[in-house]
Amino acid sequence: MIKIGTGCDVVLGGQWGDEGKAKMIDFLAGSYDVIVRFQGGANAGHTVVVDGNKYVFHLIPSGILYPGKTCVLGNGVVIDLKELLAEMRMLEAKGVSLDGRLLVSRSAFTVMPFHIALDKARDRKKKIGTTGRGIGPAYIDKIARMGVRLCDFEDPAQLRLRLEEALAEKQALFRHYFDPSDDCRCDIDAIIAEQMPLFEQIRPYLAHTPYRLNEAIASGKKVLLEGAQGAGLDIDFGSYPYVTSSNTTSGGAVTGSGIGATRIRDVIGVFKAYITRVGGGPLPTTLAGEAEEELRRRGGEYGATTGRPRTCGWFDGVQALHAVMVSGMTRVALTKIDVLDAYDTVRLCTEYRIDGKLTREFPATLRELEKAEPVWRDFPGWKTATAGMTDWKQLPDAARRYLDFVQEYLDCPIGWLSTGPERLHTLTPP
């Protein structure tokens, strides 16, 4: 087992999502007692393969696959009740018990049917490339102080009041700004009739989770905080406006769980050995034409939630340095190294050239990021199959030289290397 100190650690994505976080969380979760999802919603797809069985998670932490572990949906998650119940039923059908093992924050905000309709209408008007799962509009309502929390369902009068407040604005938006023919799902009685039975099935799992989590830490239990998406999609530090609606960096772990920053020990950033993104927004190291399609095919780069093909490129060191800095990462997990096995040359971007000037600072504006030209460092390929390797000493010398450069460049040690989708396809350095 991996040696983990008492307290709380964070695992989050270092790029634009899809880095293989679920596989690494699944691998690490065996050494923890409690696994917590702290932000995002059903827009994130986390894929885990255990003993040849594939599981796709959207809300529940993948640590649920370990018997005896407690999994928590924190207050920072926005929850679509229908999606959560579907995931619960999927796990139960596969023989995974949830009783006493799943806790859902009473303070978590909900994704309502009108949020989904609004999300799709907004993306038609201004194409961002959202998943259409209603996540952004749910977070908007949270910040605008008109969101509906799970605890509101406990008081039918309060629930109706919250819905009336939220729907008055939505009806005006659809009437005067979006296409009035869009289905805005704004009938209060219909919403209550649909959502209340769903809530009643979730009610037994509700808890005041900040207290339960801090009690767990105080009693000596080990807690792992799990992020969704990646640093490049952070609402504050990502490639705005092509970002998600929550803080995907380590600050979000604190506000989305109720665990104070002084309790956090390690921040583990997950990166692919190359880079991808889905949806709108620039990717400076994008490959061109057939080269991109080859990397997409080798890596199976299609969205777990949407099935959309991901934009693919070489590892972006500038973006990675930014992610390490803003999250205070202490260790890195590098995934999909085996996807690069067949390449004669492996490239890594060490700087951007923007308007003729070299920089290692990730741009604050989309305009600058769109103009960024990567400056490359080329490495000889290892031309040896690493897929399925479980011993660091088996790695070819050329692969080790690439990995040595990555951790030296990031000034952050590589703690884990993934060589395939299975839990055991993971290497740790000697």
C-alpha positions as CSV (number, residue, x, y, z in Angstrom):
1,M,0.0,0.0,0.0
2,I,1.1,3.6,-0.6
3,K,2.2,5.5,2.5
4,I,-0.2,8.3,3.1
5,G,0.0,10.7,6.1
6,T,-2.9,11.5,8.3
7,G,-5.0,14.4,7.1
8,C,-6.3,15.4,3.7
9,D,-4.9,15.2,0.2
10,V,-6.2,16.6,-3.1
11,V,-6.2,15.0,-6.6
12,L,-7.1,17.3,-9.5
13,G,-6.6,17.7,-13.2
14,G,-3.6,19.7,-14.4
15,Q,-4.7,20.3,-18.0
16,W,-8.1,20.8,-19.7
17,G,-9.7,17.7,-18.2
18,D,-9.7,14.1,-19.3
19,E,-6.2,13.6,-17.8
20,G,-7.1,10.2,-16.3
21,K,-8.0,11.4,-12.9
22,A,-10.5,8.7,-12.2
23,K,-8.0,6.0,-12.9
24,M,-5.5,7.6,-10.5
25,I,-8.1,8.3,-7.9
26,D,-9.2,4.7,-8.1
27,F,-5.6,3.6,-7.7
28,L,-5.0,5.9,-4.7
29,A,-8.3,5.4,-3.0
30,G,-7.3,2.1,-1.5
31,S,-5.1,4.0,0.9
32,Y,-7.8,6.4,2.1
33,D,-10.9,6.1,4.2
34,V,-13.0,8.9,2.7
35,I,-13.1,10.1,-0.9
36,V,-14.8,13.5,-1.6
37,R,-15.9,15.1,-4.8
38,F,-15.7,18.8,-4.3
39,Q,-16.9,20.6,-7.4
40,G,-18.5,20.3,-10.8
41,G,-21.5,18.2,-11.8
42,A,-22.6,15.5,-14.2
43,N,-20.7,17.3,-17.0
44,A,-17.6,15.5,-16.0
45,G,-17.0,11.9,-17.0
46,H,-14.6,9.7,-15.0
47,T,-13.8,6.3,-16.5
48,V,-12.3,3.5,-14.5
49,V,-11.5,-0.1,-15.6
50,V,-11.2,-2.7,-12.8
51,D,-10.7,-6.4,-13.6
52,G,-11.8,-5.7,-17.2
53,N,-15.0,-4.1,-16.1
54,K,-15.5,-0.5,-17.3
55,Y,-17.3,2.1,-15.0
56,V,-18.2,5.6,-16.1
57,F,-18.8,8.0,-13.2
58,H,-20.3,11.5,-13.5
59,L,-21.0,12.4,-9.8
60,I,-20.1,9.7,-7.4
61,P,-16.3,9.4,-6.5
62,S,-14.8,6.4,-8.2
63,G,-13.4,5.3,-4.8
64,I,-16.9,3.7,-4.2
65,L,-15.5,0.6,-6.0
66,Y,-13.4,-0.2,-2.9
67,P,-15.6,-2.0,-0.2
68,G,-15.7,-0.1,3.1
69,K,-14.7,3.3,1.7
70,T,-17.0,6.3,2.4
71,C,-17.7,8.6,-0.6
72,V,-19.0,12.1,-0.3
73,L,-20.6,14.6,-2.7
74,G,-19.5,17.9,-1.2
75,N,-21.3,21.3,-1.0
76,G,-19.4,22.5,-4.0
77,V,-21.0,20.0,-6.4
78,V,-24.1,20.9,-8.3
79,I,-26.4,17.8,-8.4
80,D,-28.8,16.6,-11.0
81,L,-31.0,14.2,-9.0
82,K,-32.0,12.2,-12.0
83,E,-28.3,11.7,-13.0
84,L,-27.3,10.8,-9.5
85,L,-30.0,8.2,-9.1
86,A,-29.1,6.7,-12.4
87,E,-25.5,6.3,-11.3
88,M,-26.5,4.9,-8.0
89,R,-28.7,2.3,-9.7
90,M,-25.9,1.4,-12.1
91,L,-23.5,0.7,-9.3
92,E,-26.1,-1.3,-7.3
93,A,-26.8,-3.4,-10.5
94,K,-23.1,-4.2,-10.6
95,G,-23.1,-5.3,-7.0
96,V,-21.7,-2.2,-5.4
97,S,-23.3,-1.4,-2.0
98,L,-24.0,2.2,-1.2
99,D,-25.7,1.8,2.2
100,G,-23.7,3.7,4.8
101,R,-21.0,4.5,2.2
102,L,-22.4,7.4,0.3
103,L,-23.0,10.9,1.8
104,V,-24.5,13.9,0.0
105,S,-24.2,17.4,1.3
106,R,-27.5,19.0,2.3
107,S,-26.0,22.3,1.2
108,A,-25.3,21.2,-2.4
109,F,-27.1,23.0,-5.1
110,T,-29.3,21.2,-7.6
111,V,-29.4,21.2,-11.3
112,M,-33.0,21.8,-12.4
113,P,-34.7,21.0,-15.8
114,F,-34.7,24.7,-16.6
115,H,-31.0,24.9,-16.0
116,I,-30.4,22.3,-18.7
117,A,-32.8,24.1,-21.2
118,L,-31.0,27.4,-20.4
119,D,-27.6,25.9,-20.9
120,K,-28.4,24.6,-24.3
121,A,-30.1,27.9,-25.3
122,R,-27.0,29.9,-24.1
123,D,-24.6,27.7,-26.0
124,R,-26.7,28.1,-29.2
125,K,-26.4,31.9,-28.9
126,K,-22.7,32.0,-27.9
127,K,-20.8,28.8,-28.7
128,I,-18.7,27.8,-25.8
129,G,-19.0,24.0,-26.2
130,T,-20.7,23.1,-23.0
131,T,-22.0,19.6,-22.3
132,G,-25.5,21.0,-22.1
133,R,-25.9,19.4,-18.6
134,G,-27.1,22.7,-16.9
135,I,-24.0,23.1,-14.8
136,G,-23.2,26.8,-15.7
137,P,-26.8,28.0,-15.1
138,A,-26.9,26.2,-11.8
139,Y,-23.7,27.9,-10.6
140,I,-25.1,31.2,-11.9
141,D,-28.2,30.8,-9.7
142,K,-26.0,29.9,-6.8
143,I,-23.9,33.1,-7.1
144,A,-27.1,35.1,-7.7
145,R,-28.5,33.8,-4.5
146,M,-31.5,32.2,-6.2
147,G,-30.3,28.6,-6.3
148,V,-32.2,25.6,-5.0
149,R,-30.3,23.5,-2.4
150,L,-31.1,20.0,-1.4
151,C,-32.0,21.2,2.1
152,D,-34.7,23.3,0.4
153,F,-36.6,20.1,-0.5
154,E,-37.0,19.4,3.2
155,D,-39.5,22.3,3.4
156,P,-42.1,22.2,0.5
157,A,-43.1,25.8,1.1
158,Q,-39.4,26.9,1.0
159,L,-38.9,24.9,-2.2
160,R,-41.8,26.5,-4.0
161,L,-40.6,30.0,-2.9
162,R,-37.0,29.3,-4.2
163,L,-38.4,28.0,-7.5
164,E,-40.7,31.0,-8.0
165,E,-37.8,33.3,-7.5
166,A,-35.6,31.4,-10.0
167,L,-38.3,30.9,-12.6
168,A,-39.4,34.5,-12.8
169,E,-36.0,35.4,-14.3
170,K,-35.8,32.3,-16.5
171,Q,-39.2,33.0,-18.1
172,A,-38.2,36.6,-18.9
173,L,-35.0,35.4,-20.5
174,F,-36.7,32.9,-22.7
175,R,-39.4,35.4,-23.6
176,H,-37.2,38.4,-24.4
177,Y,-33.7,37.1,-25.1
178,F,-33.6,33.5,-26.2
179,D,-35.9,31.8,-28.7
180,P,-39.4,31.7,-27.1
181,S,-40.0,28.4,-28.8
182,D,-37.3,26.7,-26.7
183,D,-38.6,24.4,-24.0
184,C,-37.6,26.3,-20.8
185,R,-39.2,23.8,-18.4
186,C,-40.7,26.6,-16.2
187,D,-43.8,25.0,-14.8
188,I,-43.4,24.9,-11.0
189,D,-46.0,22.2,-10.3
190,A,-44.5,20.0,-13.0
191,I,-41.0,20.5,-11.6
192,I,-42.0,19.7,-8.1
193,A,-43.9,16.6,-9.2
194,E,-40.9,15.4,-11.0
195,Q,-38.1,16.3,-8.6
196,M,-39.7,15.6,-5.2
197,P,-39.9,11.8,-5.7
198,L,-36.3,11.9,-6.8
199,F,-35.3,13.8,-3.7
200,E,-37.1,11.3,-1.4
201,Q,-34.8,8.6,-2.8
202,I,-31.7,10.7,-2.1
203,R,-32.9,11.9,1.4
204,P,-31.4,8.9,3.3
205,Y,-28.0,9.8,2.1
206,L,-28.0,13.5,3.1
207,A,-25.6,14.8,5.7
208,H,-24.1,18.0,7.0
209,T,-20.9,17.0,5.3
210,P,-18.4,19.6,6.5
211,Y,-18.8,18.3,10.1
212,R,-18.7,14.7,9.1
213,L,-15.4,15.3,7.1
214,N,-13.7,17.3,9.8
215,E,-14.7,14.7,12.4
216,A,-13.2,12.0,10.2
217,I,-9.9,13.9,10.0
218,A,-9.9,14.5,13.7
219,S,-10.4,10.8,14.4
220,G,-7.3,10.0,12.3
221,K,-9.0,8.9,9.1
222,K,-7.4,9.7,5.7
223,V,-9.4,11.9,3.3
224,L,-8.9,12.3,-0.4
225,L,-10.5,15.3,-2.2
226,E,-11.3,14.6,-5.8
227,G,-11.6,17.3,-8.5
228,A,-13.4,17.2,-11.8
229,Q,-12.2,18.8,-15.1
230,G,-8.8,20.5,-15.0
231,A,-6.8,23.6,-14.2
232,G,-7.2,25.0,-17.7
233,L,-10.9,25.1,-17.2
234,D,-10.8,26.9,-13.8
235,I,-13.2,29.8,-13.8
236,D,-10.5,32.2,-12.4
237,F,-7.2,30.7,-13.8
238,G,-8.3,28.9,-17.0
239,S,-8.7,30.1,-20.6
240,Y,-11.7,32.3,-19.9
241,P,-14.4,32.4,-21.3
242,Y,-13.8,28.8,-22.5
243,V,-13.9,27.4,-19.0
244,T,-16.2,25.6,-16.6
245,S,-18.2,27.4,-13.9
246,S,-16.3,26.3,-10.8
247,N,-12.8,26.4,-9.3
248,T,-11.1,23.2,-10.5
249,T,-7.8,24.1,-8.7
250,S,-6.9,23.4,-5.1
251,G,-8.8,26.4,-3.8
252,G,-12.0,24.8,-4.9
253,A,-11.2,21.8,-2.8
254,V,-11.4,23.9,0.4
255,T,-14.6,25.8,-0.5
256,G,-16.3,22.8,-2.0
257,S,-15.8,20.5,1.0
258,G,-15.7,22.6,4.2
259,I,-12.2,21.3,5.0
260,G,-9.8,24.2,5.9
261,A,-6.6,24.8,3.9
262,T,-4.4,24.0,6.9
263,R,-5.7,20.4,6.8
264,I,-4.4,19.8,3.3
265,R,-1.1,17.9,3.1
266,D,-0.5,16.9,-0.6
267,V,-1.9,18.3,-3.8
268,I,-1.5,15.8,-6.6
269,G,-1.8,17.0,-10.1
270,V,-2.8,14.5,-12.9
271,F,-1.4,15.2,-16.4
272,K,-1.4,13.3,-19.6
273,A,2.0,12.7,-21.3
274,Y,0.4,14.8,-24.1
275,I,-2.6,17.2,-23.9
276,T,-6.2,17.3,-25.0
277,R,-9.2,19.5,-24.6
278,V,-12.9,19.2,-25.6
279,G,-15.3,22.0,-26.5
280,G,-14.3,25.5,-27.6
281,G,-11.1,27.4,-26.9
282,P,-7.5,27.4,-28.1
283,L,-4.9,24.7,-27.5
284,P,-1.5,26.1,-28.5
285,T,0.3,22.8,-29.0
286,T,-2.4,21.3,-31.2
287,L,-1.2,18.8,-33.8
288,A,-2.3,19.3,-37.4
289,G,-4.3,17.1,-39.7
290,E,-3.5,13.4,-39.8
291,A,-1.0,13.7,-36.9
292,E,-3.7,14.9,-34.6
293,E,-6.1,12.1,-35.8
294,E,-3.3,9.5,-35.2
295,L,-2.8,10.7,-31.6
296,R,-6.6,10.8,-31.0
297,R,-6.9,7.3,-32.3
298,R,-4.0,5.9,-30.3
299,G,-5.3,7.6,-27.1
300,G,-9.0,6.9,-27.7
301,E,-9.6,10.6,-27.2
302,Y,-13.4,10.9,-27.2
303,G,-15.4,12.5,-24.4
304,A,-16.7,10.1,-21.7
305,T,-19.8,12.4,-21.3
306,T,-20.4,13.7,-24.8
307,G,-18.5,11.3,-27.1
308,R,-17.1,14.4,-28.9
309,P,-13.6,14.0,-30.4
310,R,-11.0,15.8,-28.3
311,T,-8.5,18.3,-29.7
312,C,-5.0,16.7,-29.3
313,G,-1.5,18.1,-29.0
314,W,1.9,17.6,-27.4
315,F,2.6,18.3,-23.8
316,D,2.3,22.0,-23.0
317,G,4.9,22.8,-20.3
318,V,3.8,26.5,-20.0
319,Q,0.3,25.5,-19.2
320,A,1.5,22.8,-16.8
321,L,3.8,25.2,-14.9
322,H,0.8,27.5,-14.5
323,A,-1.3,24.6,-13.1
324,V,1.4,23.5,-10.7
325,M,1.8,27.1,-9.4
326,V,-1.9,28.1,-8.9
327,S,-2.7,24.8,-7.1
328,G,0.5,24.4,-5.2
329,M,1.0,20.9,-6.5
330,T,3.4,18.8,-4.5
331,R,3.4,15.7,-6.8
332,V,2.5,14.8,-10.3
333,A,0.8,11.7,-11.7
334,L,1.6,11.3,-15.5
335,T,-0.9,9.1,-17.5
336,K,-1.0,7.5,-20.9
337,I,2.7,7.4,-21.4
338,D,2.1,4.2,-23.4
339,V,0.2,6.2,-26.1
340,L,3.6,7.7,-27.1
341,D,5.3,4.4,-27.5
342,A,5.3,4.3,-31.3
343,Y,6.6,7.9,-31.9
344,D,10.1,8.5,-33.4
345,T,10.1,11.9,-31.7
346,V,8.2,13.2,-28.7
347,R,7.8,16.9,-28.3
348,L,7.3,19.2,-25.3
349,C,6.5,22.9,-25.4
350,T,8.8,24.8,-23.0
351,E,7.9,28.4,-23.9
352,Y,5.4,30.5,-25.8
353,R,6.3,33.1,-28.4
354,I,3.7,35.9,-28.3
355,D,4.2,38.9,-30.5
356,G,7.8,38.0,-30.9
357,K,8.5,37.7,-27.2
358,L,9.3,34.5,-25.3
359,T,7.5,33.7,-22.1
360,R,6.8,30.9,-19.6
361,E,3.8,32.8,-18.2
362,F,0.4,31.4,-19.2
363,P,-1.5,34.3,-20.8
364,A,-4.3,36.0,-18.9
365,T,-6.3,36.8,-22.1
366,L,-7.8,34.7,-24.8
367,R,-6.3,37.0,-27.4
368,E,-2.8,36.3,-26.2
369,L,-3.4,32.6,-25.9
370,E,-4.7,32.4,-29.4
371,K,-1.4,34.0,-30.7
372,A,0.9,31.8,-28.6
373,E,3.4,29.9,-30.7
374,P,5.0,26.9,-28.9
375,V,8.7,26.7,-28.6
376,W,9.6,23.0,-28.7
377,R,12.0,20.7,-27.0
378,D,12.3,17.4,-28.9
379,F,13.1,14.0,-27.4
380,P,14.0,10.7,-29.1
381,G,11.1,8.3,-28.9
382,W,11.6,5.1,-27.0
383,K,10.0,2.8,-29.6
384,T,9.3,0.2,-26.9
385,A,5.9,-1.0,-25.6
386,T,5.4,0.4,-22.1
387,A,1.7,-0.6,-22.0
388,G,0.9,-2.6,-18.9
389,M,4.3,-2.1,-17.3
390,T,4.2,-2.3,-13.5
391,D,7.9,-1.8,-12.7
392,W,9.7,1.5,-13.0
393,K,12.9,-0.3,-13.8
394,Q,11.4,-1.7,-17.0
395,L,11.1,1.7,-18.5
396,P,13.3,2.3,-21.6
397,D,16.1,4.9,-21.1
398,A,14.6,7.3,-23.6
399,A,11.3,7.4,-21.7
400,R,13.1,8.0,-18.4
401,R,15.0,10.9,-19.9
402,Y,11.7,12.4,-21.0
403,L,10.2,11.9,-17.6
404,D,13.3,13.3,-15.8
405,F,13.0,16.5,-17.9
406,V,9.2,16.8,-17.2
407,Q,9.7,16.8,-13.4
408,E,12.8,19.0,-13.5
409,Y,11.0,21.5,-15.7
410,L,7.9,21.6,-13.5
411,D,10.0,21.5,-10.3
412,C,7.5,18.9,-9.1
413,P,8.3,15.2,-8.7
414,I,6.5,12.5,-10.6
415,G,5.0,10.2,-8.0
416,W,3.1,7.9,-10.3
417,L,3.1,6.9,-14.0
418,S,0.2,5.2,-15.7
419,T,0.8,2.7,-18.4
420,G,-2.8,1.6,-19.1
421,P,-6.4,1.9,-18.0
422,E,-6.3,-0.9,-15.4
423,R,-5.8,-0.1,-11.7
424,L,-2.5,-2.1,-11.6
425,H,-1.1,-0.5,-14.8
426,T,0.6,2.0,-12.5
427,L,4.3,2.6,-11.7
428,T,5.9,4.4,-8.8
429,P,9.5,5.5,-8.9
430,P,12.0,3.6,-6.7
